[in-house]
Amino acid sequence: MAEQQTCPGCGGARGTEKTEHSVETDPQGRQQPVQRSYWSPCSVCGGSGVVQR
C-alpha cells in the first residue's frame, strides 16, 4: 500500500503566494503599475500537502 509523505514541492504548505505585476491605464489615460497577490495550489501535490509514495 502507498504511504503518504510530505510534498517535496511545497514542504506541506499546500501552495505558495504568488505576486503578479502589470501596468494598467487609469481613467485619466495614465499608466499605473499594479501589483496583485494570490494563492496558488502546489502543482506537485495539487494543494493536498502530501504525495503518495
ABEGO torsion letter per residue (X at the ends): XBBBBBBAAAGGAGEBBBBBBBBBBBAAGBBBBBBBBBBBBBAAAGGAGBBBX
